[in-house]
Structures are given as structure tokens and as C-alpha cells.
């Protein structure tokens, strides 16, 4: 398939535009503008009022003004590099036009004495006299129409001027074709959206400051086009994934019932709902691709295990993958008792398995004697063969690329895939990042989880904090001490952690304090964690390597030093490491005063709520989605007009619109389907176009 002809004018060379030569085209390339289409998606960010006035008299200077003047005497510069001044008069007063390095021959041609001209530029007072230095526009009265009364101001790069951008964008607007509508007609009518060409013209010809707002109907329409193209791409990916014939895995409840009977309390409504959604997906002949999102402590483990049991009840096997050895072992500890209740065989495979032991595990796996495997990346190796892999569960999505998800799927040609994440993701981001997946959300805490008391303490009260630790340790409790994050370098992080470790060791006693940080060899890190897990050390000093998944029920205090340097989501994750046992837990946010307003607000939100979704939404409002997950590796697309932070609702509408269109017209062959193909080409979604079944 090739680009539809109707779009050719928008994808032509930039040099086809008025005022753009090879050099300008090259400079525009620095801004990512390589075609007229790119120029059109580069919107003006502000504007200048250039409405014609009678006089500069009475204006609040400095200000950009446009007036009609009669040109008077020229006063060339007395010395080189001095100012060339021209006396001019408007309807009420006189002022000066000033040119540095002005050339007489040129200026007397452009501004001949006695002529009438329209000049537009910034007017400032200098020694009590109004001056317009280097006017932006000088035109004969007849050409006044060339100055827009409100001039859009574009982002620039070296070698590209406002004039060039203005002229080139006018020229690009003449190339916008009338395109058939790809948005649901009901949606267009309800929102009173203009068509694509009219919207594009409107955003480039603002008539006043208000027209630059992101909420105008024209801008919202174009934002929706971007989101719709993105969601169509994800929906196509989802549809092509669904064409992969999956295995039908129907549970018999045999093992599940035994686990339910052994549980000390009933699963929450959210857990039951998620289990039902997963069971329903697994029973279908298409492949499951589902995201299980749950806050810290929402009970994802139980849901995941029930899903694994469905695979076993259907006569197959399940695998659960974790990003690190520590987490894999922890899953094993969490799942082992459930496996015993269920009466199924559960085994662990990590990079540590060597020689005969590894060979024995692999042959048991190939025979189907191991029903559920828990492991690290080691399960990707070629010699790991399952007898009948039905379900692959991947923990902590963002540590795990899409590529690995697919590689794991290949182990069982059409195994269902469930991805688990403990990071509550705001809805708009979840849609942008995981729009191709179906999402189950655990938004209730199981009974029996005690709330964590969160307090803000200034670093000036460090001694009290240490005293409090000592008391807790004497009662046999354990504590995490997280050291500040120093952006500049890991080496600095390290010194901070080592200093704190030495000081705490001096006060609390030699063997009672452990240390883990990112620079340690993995084996040392594991050993330090293991000592803490076994209760041999009472305090674990750490950089943020402990944020994911570590489970130590006896740890009841979390101290986060310089808490104001952490992101909200990260603080919430760290806090979730305590409060996992019977005893009441505390999280101390140590901050250095004075706190910035934003810092204060972040820590207060944390103090007030343990709801990860509310925290994530606040984080998004405060920081924007780019910082939230580090846009580079996040898989969240970059939109030029749409703003994810503010237009989450629009993204949700785009998702349902895209999915509905594909359900009704999977090949995109109807008139609206054909229009949607044009949208995909227009938005450079070439991958999506390849997914539309060829032919």
C-alpha cells in the first residue's frame, strides 16, 4: 500500500512552499519539519496584536503597534555602527524609526521622505522620545492587507524567522485538501467540530489571544485526530494479535476451589471481577493480552495464581516471570503455600540453576511434571521447553519490553499473556501505553491490611528519628532507611548511602545495620537482602533498589531521607514496602526545609491518602506525563497537539471510537474506513498501515 494521492501536496518537499529555499528547508529540518504536513502540525504558541491604530500616542509602552505614518527627514548615523534615524508622523504625534547599521540607499528607497507607509513593530520610550527600532513590517498603504491584524507567533530555530514561518505556513494551508471524515458523525455533531481543513486553517489564523487556547473547538478536533490515529494503531495491533489463534483453556474449579477453601478471608470484589475477566479471556479461542493493574497490597498474587490454576486445570502449564532473582524467590514464597493448598507442583528456575539440577528441572518441565514455573529471564533460554504452556504472566511491565513479551509467547505458540504492574497508572497514560491490551484494575485493599501512618519530619529532628528506630529495634522490629536520590551521579548516591550507613552503625551497633545500593555486585546485594529478610540486621540502608516487590512483614518503619527529591509514585511504592505484617507501620518522610510549594503539596498528598490511583493522578497533574515515566523509554507516544495530561477524557473516547470502527469494519473498507486509512497516512502511522490485512 502506498500513500493516497490526495495527501501528496502535504508530503511534498518543503521547497515547494513560498519563501522556503534549500537552506531554510535544512534549518527547518532541525525542528523535525521535513514536509508541509509537519509545518502545519507546528502550531503558533502565542500571537501579536497588529491591528492598525491611528497613533502611538497614549499607548502603554513598550508595546507592538501598527500605525500609518508620513515619512519625514532621514538622519544617517554620524559614526559607524551608530543609529540611522527617520522622523515620522502619525495622525496625532511624531516619533522615530531607528535602524542600526542602516544603509542610506536602501532606506531612502523603502521609506522615501514625503511618502505614506504602514509600519509595525515594538515601540519604546528612549530619552522621552518614542522609538520603533527595526520595524517588523514596512509596507505601502495599498499592501496593508499583508499584515494580519493578529499575527501568530511560531516556535523557531536558528536560521528560521517569524516571517518565514508565517509565509510558509500560509503557503502550506493552501495545500490542505478536503478530506472525507474519519470521526464518528455523532461525535462531530455533538462537539460541533469543524472538518479537518477548517480546523487546520483556524489554528493557524487566530483572531485574538483566546483562539490560542488548547480548548478551542479547532484545536480539540486536531488533538482528537492525533489520539484517534494512535488508538487506531493500537486497536489494529490488538486485532492482529487476536487473529493469533489462542488455546482454549477452561478451568474446572478443581484446584481453585481448594485454594478458596484454605483462604483466611474472602477475595475482594475487585479480585473476583479480575479473576472472572481473565477466566473469560482464557476460555476464548483468541489469545489473551491483558494488563492487571493493582496498587501496592491489592492482592495481585492471588489473582495471578488463580489464572495459573486455570491453565493447570485445562491440562497445561503456566509460567510467572519476575525481573529479578529476589522477586522471583519472593513470588515462590508467596505462591508455595497456595500451591500446596491447591495440590499442584510449583518450581523455581533462575540463572543460579546449573548442571544436573537444571537438567532435572528442564526434563520435568518438558514432561509436564512441573505445572507452574516461577522464574527470571532464564526462562527465555532456548533449552527451556514446556510440554504445554497455556499462560505466561509477566511481572512489572516497564522492566520488560514488548519483545520479551512476544519471546515468551513463542514458548507456547499461542499462550495467553497477563502482565502485572504494581504502579497505578493514570487512566490517560494507561490508554496511551497499553491501549492494545485489555485492562483489569484491582482498586480495593483486601481485609486485614493495616493502614500505614505517614508523617513529615524535618531533617533537623534526625536524632529523634534515630532514637525512635532504636526503640522499635529493641521491640524486635525492622526498618528501611532510604537515602536521597542525587541526580548527578551514582557515585554521589553511593557516598550518601555509605555515610548514613556508617553513622547509623556507630549509633545502633555494628552488626545491626545492612547496606544495599545499585553499584553492588548482585550476589552481595542478595546476601544483604537475605540477612535483612532473616532478621539478622535490624536496619537496611538502601538507595532505591528496594522499591519493587520486596516483602518483609516484620519491617514496620520506612524512613525516606530528603523525601522531597523523590517523585510521588516512587514515594508511594517505597511506602508500600512496610505495612505487610500484623504490626502497625509508619513511614517517615524526612524533608529539608524550606520546602517548595510543589514539594509541600507532594508530601501532603502522600500523608493524606494511600490510594495509589489518586496519588498517580496528582503526580500527573503536577509533573506532566513526560517526567512521570521518563518519556524516552516509556512507550508513550509524543503528540504535537494533544495534551495527555489535560485530555485524558478525549483519549478514552478515541479508544472506544477506534475499537468500534474496527469491530464494524475490520478491513477499513467502508467509506469511513477508507477515510481512517487516510488519517493513518496523514499521522505517519506507517506500522498500522502494514497491519491492515494486505488486499
C-alpha positions in Angstrom: 0.0 0.0 0.0 1.3 3.4 -0.8 0.3 6.9 0.4 -3.0 8.1 -1.1 -2.7 10.7 -3.8 -4.9 13.2 -2.0 -2.1 13.6 0.6 0.7 14.2 -2.0 0.7 18.0 -1.6 1.2 17.7 2.2 4.1 15.3 1.8 5.9 17.3 -0.9 9.3 18.9 -0.5 9.4 21.9 1.8 10.9 23.9 -1.0 7.6 23.8 -2.8 6.4 26.3 -0.2 6.6 30.0 -0.7 9.8 31.6 0.8 11.5 28.3 1.5 14.8 27.6 -0.1 17.3 24.7 0.4 19.0 26.5 3.4 15.7 27.3 5.2 14.4 23.7 4.5 17.6 22.4 6.1 17.2 24.6 9.1 13.5 23.6 9.5 14.7 20.0 9.5 16.4 20.8 12.8 12.9 21.3 14.2 11.6 18.0 12.8 9.8 19.8 9.9 10.5 18.0 6.7 7.2 18.3 4.8 4.3 20.9 4.6 2.4 18.4 6.8 4.9 18.8 9.6 4.8 22.6 9.3 1.0 22.5 9.7 1.3 20.4 12.9 3.7 23.1 14.3 1.2 25.4 15.8 1.7 29.1 16.8 2.2 29.3 20.6 1.3 32.9 21.0 0.3 35.9 18.9 0.9 39.6 18.4 -1.9 42.2 18.0 -1.1 44.1 14.8 -4.5 45.8 14.4 -4.0 49.2 12.7 -4.2 52.2 15.1 -4.3 56.0 14.4 -1.4 56.9 16.7 1.2 55.7 19.1 0.0 58.5 21.5 -1.5 57.1 24.7 -0.3 53.5 24.3 1.2 51.8 27.3 4.8 51.4 26.1 6.8 49.2 25.3 4.2 47.6 23.0 4.0 46.3 19.5 2.0 48.8 17.4 0.9 49.2 13.8 0.3 52.8 12.5 0.1 54.7 9.3 2.8 57.4 9.1 4.1 60.2 6.8 7.8 59.8 6.4 9.9 62.9 7.3 13.6 63.7 7.3 16.3 61.0 7.4 19.2 61.4 9.8 22.0 58.9 8.9 24.3 57.7 11.6 27.2 60.1 12.5 29.6 57.3 13.2 30.0 53.7 12.1 27.6 51.4 13.9 25.6 54.3 15.2 21.8 54.7 14.8 20.2 55.8 11.5 17.0 57.7 12.5 14.0 58.6 10.4 11.4 61.1 11.7 7.8 60.0 11.1 4.4 61.4 11.9 1.1 59.6 12.6 -2.3 61.1 12.9 -1.5 62.7 16.3 2.2 62.7 17.2 5.7 62.2 15.8 8.2 59.5 16.6 11.4 57.9 15.2 12.2 54.8 13.3 15.6 53.6 14.3 18.0 51.3 12.2 21.4 50.2 13.4 23.9 49.6 10.5 21.2 51.3 8.3 22.2 51.9 4.6 21.0 55.2 3.1 20.5 53.9 -0.4 18.2 51.1 0.9 16.3 53.1 3.4 15.6 56.1 1.1 14.1 53.6 -1.4 11.9 51.8 1.2 11.0 55.0 3.2 11.2 58.0 0.8 10.7 61.3 2.5 7.1 62.6 2.0 5.6 59.1 1.3 2.9 57.3 3.4 3.8 53.9 4.8 2.3 51.4 7.3 4.9 50.4 9.9 4.5 47.7 12.6 6.9 46.9 15.4 7.8 47.4 19.0 7.6 51.0 20.2 9.7 52.0 23.3 10.5 55.3 25.0 14.1 56.4 24.8 15.0 59.8 26.4 11.4 60.7 26.4 11.0 60.1 22.6 9.1 57.2 21.2 11.3 54.9 19.0 10.4 52.0 16.8 13.7 50.1 16.4 13.9 47.9 13.2 10.1 47.7 12.4 8.9 44.1 11.6 6.9 45.4 8.7 7.2 48.4 6.4 4.5 48.5 3.6 2.9 50.9 1.1 -0.6 51.7 2.2 -2.0 49.6 -0.7 -0.4 46.4 0.8 -1.8 46.8 4.3 -3.7 43.5 3.8 -0.3 41.7 4.0 -0.1 42.3 7.8 -2.6 40.2 9.7 -4.4 42.1 12.4 -3.5 39.4 14.8 -0.2 37.7 13.9 0.5 34.1 15.0 4.0 33.6 16.6 5.7 30.3 15.8 8.4 28.3 17.6 11.7 29.0 15.8 15.2 27.5 15.3 18.4 29.1 14.1 18.1 30.4 10.6 14.3 30.5 10.5 12.5 33.8 11.1 8.9 34.5 12.1 8.3 36.0 8.7 9.5 32.8 7.0 7.4 30.6 9.3 4.3 32.8 8.7 4.7 32.9 4.9 5.5 29.1 4.7 2.6 28.1 6.9 0.2 30.3 4.8 1.5 28.5 1.7 1.1 25.1 3.4 -2.5 25.9 4.3 -3.4 26.3 0.6 -2.3 22.7 0.1 -4.7 21.2 2.7 -7.2 19.0 0.7 -10.9 18.4 1.7 -10.7 15.0 3.3 -13.5 12.6 4.0 -14.5 12.5 7.7 -13.0 9.7 9.8 -14.6 10.6 13.1 -17.9 9.2 14.1 -20.6 11.6 12.7 -22.4 11.6 16.1 -19.3 12.7 17.8 -18.6 15.5 15.3 -22.2 16.8 15.6 -22.2 16.6 19.4 -18.9 18.5 19.8 -19.7 20.9 16.8 -16.2 20.2 15.5 -15.2 21.7 12.2 -13.8 19.4 9.4 -10.0 18.8 9.3 -9.2 21.5 6.7 -11.3 24.2 8.5 -9.7 23.3 11.9 -6.2 23.5 10.4 -7.0 26.9 8.9 -8.5 28.1 12.2 -5.5 27.2 14.4 -3.1 29.0 12.0 -5.2 32.2 11.8 -6.0 33.2 15.3 -8.0 36.4 15.6 -7.3 37.1 19.2 -5.4 35.6 22.2 -8.4 33.4 23.1 -8.0 31.5 19.8 -4.7 30.1 21.0 -6.2 28.3 24.0 -5.9 24.5 23.8 -9.7 24.2 24.4 -10.9 25.8 21.2 -13.1 23.5 19.1 -10.5 23.6 16.2 -7.6 22.6 18.5 -9.6 19.9 20.3 -10.6 18.5 16.9 -7.0 18.2 15.8 -5.9 16.8 19.2 -8.7 14.1 18.7 -7.3 13.3 15.3 -3.9 12.6 16.8 -5.4 10.4 19.6 -7.7 8.6 17.2 -4.8 7.7 14.9 -2.8 6.4 17.8 -5.7 4.4 19.2 -6.5 3.0 15.7 -2.9 1.8 15.6 -3.2 0.1 19.0 -6.6 -1.3 18.0 -5.2 -2.8 14.8 -2.3 -4.3 16.8 -4.8 -5.8 19.2 -6.9 -7.1 16.3 -3.9 -8.7 14.6 -2.9 -10.2 17.9 -6.4 -11.6 18.3 -6.1 -13.2 14.9 -3.4 -15.4 16.5 -5.4 -18.4 17.4 -5.1 -18.9 21.1 -5.6 -22.1 23.2 -8.9 -22.5 24.8 -8.2 -23.0 28.5 -11.4 -23.7 30.5 -11.0 -24.1 34.3 -12.7 -26.9 36.1 -12.5 -25.2 39.5 -10.9 -28.4 40.9 -7.7 -26.7 42.2 -9.2 -23.2 42.6 -11.9 -24.5 45.0 -9.2 -26.0 47.3 -7.4 -22.6 47.4 -10.6 -20.8 48.2 -11.4 -23.2 51.0 -8.0 -22.6 52.5 -8.1 -18.7 52.3 -8.5 -17.0 55.7 -10.9 -14.5 54.2 -13.0 -14.0 51.0 -11.4 -12.3 48.0 -12.4 -8.7 47.4 -15.0 -7.7 44.8 -12.2 -6.3 42.6 -10.2 -9.6 42.8 -13.3 -11.7 41.9 -14.0 -9.4 38.9 -10.4 -9.6 37.7 -10.4 -13.4 38.1 -13.7 -13.7 36.1 -12.3 -11.4 33.3 -9.2 -13.5 33.0 -11.1 -16.8 33.1 -13.4 -15.5 30.3 -10.4 -14.4 28.2 -8.6 -17.8 28.7 -11.7 -19.7 27.6 -11.8 -17.9 24.2 -10.1 -19.2 21.1 -8.2 -15.9 20.7 -5.1 -15.0 22.6 -5.4 -13.1 25.9 -3.4 -9.9 26.2 -4.4 -8.4 29.5 -2.9 -5.9 31.9 -3.6 -6.5 35.6 -3.1 -3.2 37.4 -3.2 -3.2 41.2 -1.9 -0.9 43.9 0.6 -2.0 46.5 -1.0 -4.7 48.5 -4.2 -5.0 46.4 -3.8 -8.8 46.2 -2.5 -9.3 42.7 -0.7 -12.5 43.7 -4.0 -14.4 44.4 -5.5 -13.3 41.1 -2.4 -14.3 39.2 -2.3 -17.7 41.0 -6.0 -18.4 40.1 -5.2 -17.7 36.5 -2.2 -20.1 36.6 -4.6 -22.7 38.1 -7.0 -22.3 35.2 -4.1 -23.2 32.9 -3.3 -26.3 35.0 -7.0 -27.4 35.2 -7.2 -27.2 31.4 -4.3 -29.7 31.3 -1.5 -27.3 30.6 1.3 -25.3 32.4 1.8 -21.7 33.5 4.8 -19.6 34.0 5.3 -16.5 36.1 8.2 -14.2 35.2 9.9 -11.7 37.5 12.5 -9.1 36.6 15.0 -10.1 39.3 16.1 -13.1 41.3 14.9 -11.6 44.6 11.4 -11.0 43.2 11.3 -14.5 41.6 12.2 -16.1 45.0 9.6 -13.9 46.7 6.9 -15.0 44.2 7.9 -18.5 45.0 7.5 -17.9 48.8 4.1 -16.2 48.2 2.8 -18.9 45.9 4.2 -22.1 47.5 1.6 -22.3 50.3 -1.2 -21.7 47.8 0.3 -24.4 45.5 0.2 -26.8 48.5 -3.4 -25.9 49.2 -4.2 -26.5 45.5 -2.2 -29.7 45.2 -0.1 -28.6 42.2 3.7 -28.8 41.5 5.4 -25.4 41.6 9.1 -24.9 40.8 11.7 -22.1 40.5 14.1 -21.6 37.6 16.7 -18.8 37.7 20.2 -18.2 36.4 21.6 -19.9 39.5 20.3 -23.3 38.5 23.3 -25.1 37.0 24.3 -28.6 35.9 22.4 -31.7 37.0 19.8 -29.7 39.0 19.0 -27.6 36.0 18.8 -30.6 33.7 16.4 -32.3 36.1 14.1 -29.3 36.2 14.2 -28.9 32.4 13.2 -32.5 31.8 10.4 -32.4 34.4 9.2 -29.2 32.7 9.2 -30.9 29.2 7.4 -33.9 30.7 4.8 -31.7 32.2 5.6 -32.8 35.8 6.2 -29.2 36.8 2.8 -27.5 36.4 3.7 -23.9 37.4 7.2 -22.4 36.8 8.4 -19.2 38.5 11.5 -17.7 37.0 13.6 -14.8 35.8 14.8 -14.1 32.3 16.3 -17.6 32.5 13.0 -19.0 31.2 13.7 -17.4 27.8 16.7 -19.6 27.1 16.4 -21.9 24.1 16.7 -25.1 26.1 13.7 -24.3 28.3 10.8 -26.3 26.7 7.3 -26.7 28.1 5.1 -29.6 27.4 2.0 -27.4 27.1 2.4 -23.7 28.0 -1.0 -22.1 28.4 -0.4 -18.9 30.3 2.6 -16.6 30.7 2.4 -14.0 33.5 4.9 -11.1 33.3 5.5 -9.0 36.4 6.3 -5.3 36.4 5.7 -4.5 32.7 8.1 -1.5 32.4 11.1 -3.6 33.2 10.1 -5.9 30.4 9.9 -4.8 26.8 7.2 -5.9 24.3 9.9 -8.0 22.6 10.3 -10.2 25.7 6.5 -10.5 26.0 6.5 -11.9 22.4 9.5 -14.2 23.0 7.8 -15.7 26.0 4.6 -16.2 23.9 6.6 -18.1 21.4 7.4 -20.8 24.1 3.8 -21.7 23.9 2.8 -20.9 20.4 -0.3 -19.1 21.4 -0.1 -18.9 25.2 -2.3 -16.3 26.9 -0.3 -13.3 28.3 -1.1 -11.5 31.5 1.1 -8.5 32.5 1.0 -7.4 36.1 2.1 -4.0 37.3 2.1 -2.5 40.9 2.4 1.0 39.6 -1.0 2.6 39.5 -1.1 4.3 36.1 -3.5 7.2 35.5 -6.2 6.3 33.0 -5.0 8.6 30.2 -1.5 7.0 30.3 -2.7 3.5 30.6 -4.7 4.1 27.4 -1.8 5.6 25.6 0.7 3.0 26.7 -1.4 -0.2 27.0 -4.2 0.7 24.6 -3.7 -2.6 22.7 -4.3 -4.6 25.9 -7.5 -5.2 28.0 -7.1 -3.8 31.5 -8.3 -5.3 34.8 -7.9 -3.0 37.8 -7.7 -4.0 41.5 -8.8 -0.9 43.3 -9.8 -2.4 46.7 -7.5 -3.4 49.6 -8.0 -7.0 50.9 -9.2 -7.1 54.5 -6.6 -7.3 57.2 -4.1 -4.7 55.6 -3.4 -2.2 58.3 -3.2 1.5 57.3 0.3 3.0 57.3 0.8 6.1 59.4 2.7 8.7 57.4 4.4 11.7 59.0 6.5 14.6 57.7 9.6 15.3 59.8 12.3 18.0 59.1 15.9 16.7 58.8 16.6 18.9 61.8 15.0 16.3 64.0 17.2 13.5 62.8 18.3 12.5 66.3 14.7 11.9 67.4 14.2 9.7 64.4 17.2 7.6 65.2 16.0 7.3 68.8 12.7 6.1 67.6 14.4 3.4 65.4 16.4 2.2 68.4 13.2 1.7 70.4 11.5 -0.1 67.6 14.5 -2.4 67.1 14.5 -3.2 70.8 11.0 -4.5 70.3 12.3 -6.7 67.5 11.0 -4.6 64.7 12.9 -3.8 61.5 13.3 -0.6 59.4 14.2 0.5 55.9 16.2 3.7 55.6 16.2 5.0 52.0 18.9 7.5 51.1 18.3 10.5 48.9 18.5 10.4 45.2 21.3 12.6 43.9 20.6 13.1 40.2 24.1 14.0 39.1 25.8 10.7 39.6 25.5 7.3 41.2 28.8 7.8 42.9 27.3 10.7 44.9 24.3 8.5 45.8 26.7 5.9 47.0 28.7 8.3 49.3 25.4 9.5 50.7 24.3 5.9 51.5 27.7 4.9 52.9 27.9 8.0 55.1 24.4 7.2 56.5 25.3 3.6 56.9 28.4 4.4 59.0 26.6 6.9 61.2 23.7 4.6 61.9 26.1 1.7 62.6 28.0 3.8 65.1 24.8 4.6 67.0 22.8 1.4 66.6 25.6 -1.2 66.8 28.0 -2.9 64.4 26.0 -6.0 63.1 22.6 -4.4 63.3 22.8 -2.2 60.1 23.0 -3.5 56.5 23.6 -1.7 53.2 22.4 -2.2 49.6 22.9 0.0 46.6 23.0 -0.1 42.9 26.7 -0.4 42.5 27.0 -3.7 44.5 27.6 -7.0 42.7 24.2 -8.8 42.6 25.4 -11.6 44.9 26.4 -9.1 47.7 23.1 -7.3 47.2 21.2 -10.6 47.5 23.2 -11.6 50.6 22.4 -8.2 52.3 18.7 -8.6 51.5 18.7 -12.2 52.8 20.3 -11.1 56.1 17.6 -8.5 56.5 14.9 -10.9 55.4 16.1 -13.4 58.1 16.0 -10.7 60.7 19.8 -10.7 61.3 20.0 -6.9 60.6 17.5 -4.5 62.0 18.0 -1.6 59.7 18.6 -1.8 55.9 20.2 1.4 54.4 19.4 1.5 50.7 19.3 3.5 47.6 16.0 3.0 45.7 16.9 -0.6 44.6 14.4 -1.9 47.1 11.3 -0.3 45.6 10.0 -3.2 43.7 8.2 -6.0 45.4 10.3 -6.9 48.4 8.2 -8.4 51.1 9.4 -8.4 54.7 6.4 -8.5 57.1 8.5 -7.7 60.2 9.7 -4.3 58.7 7.4 -1.7 60.2 9.3 1.6 59.7 10.2 3.2 56.4 12.4 6.3 56.6 12.8 8.2 53.4 15.6 10.8 53.6 15.1 14.0 51.6 11.7 12.7 50.5 11.1 15.9 48.6 13.6 14.8 45.9 11.5 11.8 45.0 8.5 11.5 42.7 5.2 10.8 44.2 4.7 7.5 42.6 8.1 6.4 43.8 7.4 7.5 47.4 4.2 5.6 47.3 6.0 2.4 46.0 8.6 2.8 48.8 6.0 3.2 51.5 4.3 0.1 50.3 7.3 -2.0 51.5 6.0 -1.7 55.1 2.6 -2.5 56.5 2.8 -6.0 55.2 2.6 -7.7 58.6 0.4 -7.7 61.8 2.0 -4.7 63.5 1.1 -1.1 62.9 3.6 0.6 60.5 5.0 4.1 60.0 6.5 5.9 57.1 8.6 9.0 58.0 9.2 11.5 55.2 12.3 13.4 56.1 12.5 16.7 54.3 14.9 19.5 54.2 13.3 22.9 54.9 12.3 25.2 53.4 10.1 23.1 51.2 9.0 24.4 47.8 5.2 24.7 47.3 5.3 21.7 45.0 7.4 19.7 47.4 5.0 20.5 50.2 2.0 19.5 48.1 3.5 16.2 47.1 4.4 15.1 50.6 1.0 16.3 51.9 -0.9 14.2 49.3 1.1 11.2 50.4 0.3 11.9 54.1 -3.4 12.2 53.4 -4.0 9.1 51.2 -2.9 5.6 50.5 -4.9 5.4 47.3 -2.3 4.8 44.6 -4.6 5.9 41.8 -5.3 9.2 43.4 -1.6 9.7 44.0 -0.8 8.9 40.4 -3.4 11.4 39.1 -2.0 14.1 41.4 1.5 13.3 40.2 0.4 13.6 36.6 -1.3 17.0 37.2 1.8 18.3 39.0 4.6 16.9 36.7 3.1 16.1 33.4 3.3 12.7 31.8 6.8 13.2 30.3 8.5 13.2 33.7 6.3 10.6 35.2 7.8 7.6 33.5 10.7 9.2 31.6 9.1 9.6 28.2 12.1 8.2 26.3 11.7 4.6 27.5 8.0 4.7 28.4 6.4 3.8 25.1 4.1 6.8 25.4 3.9 8.5 22.0 4.8 12.1 21.6 1.8 14.1 20.4 2.2 17.5 18.8 -1.2 19.0 19.6 -2.9 16.6 22.0 -2.0 17.0 25.7 -2.3 13.8 27.6 -2.3 15.4 31.0 -5.3 17.5 30.2 -7.2 15.4 27.6 -7.5 12.0 29.3 -11.2 12.0 28.5 -10.6 12.6 24.9 -8.2 9.6 24.7 -10.9 7.3 26.2 -13.4 8.5 23.6 -10.8 7.9 20.8 -10.2 4.4 22.1 -13.8 3.4 22.1 -14.4 5.1 18.7 -11.4 3.2 17.2 -12.3 -0.2 18.6 -16.0 0.3 17.4 -14.9 1.3 13.9 -12.7 -1.8 13.6 -15.4 -4.1 15.0 -17.8 -3.0 12.3 -15.2 -2.7 9.6 -12.1 -4.8 10.3 -10.6 -4.2 6.9 -11.3 -0.5 6.9 -13.1 -0.7 3.5 -16.3 1.3 4.2 -16.2 5.0 3.2 -15.4 5.9 6.9 -12.8 3.1 7.0 -11.2 4.5 3.9 -11.1 7.9 5.5 -9.5 6.4 8.6 -6.8 4.9 6.3 -6.1 8.4 5.1 -5.9 9.6 8.7 -3.2 6.9 9.5 -1.1 8.0 6.5 -1.6 11.7 7.5 -0.4 10.9 11.1 2.6 8.9 9.8 1.3 5.7 11.4 3.0 3.5 8.8 3.2 0.5 11.1 -0.6 0.5 11.5 -1.0 0.6 7.7 1.1 -2.5 7.4 -1.2 -4.3 9.9 -4.3 -3.7 7.8 -4.5 -7.0 6.1 -3.0 -6.6 2.7 -5.6 -6.8 0.0 
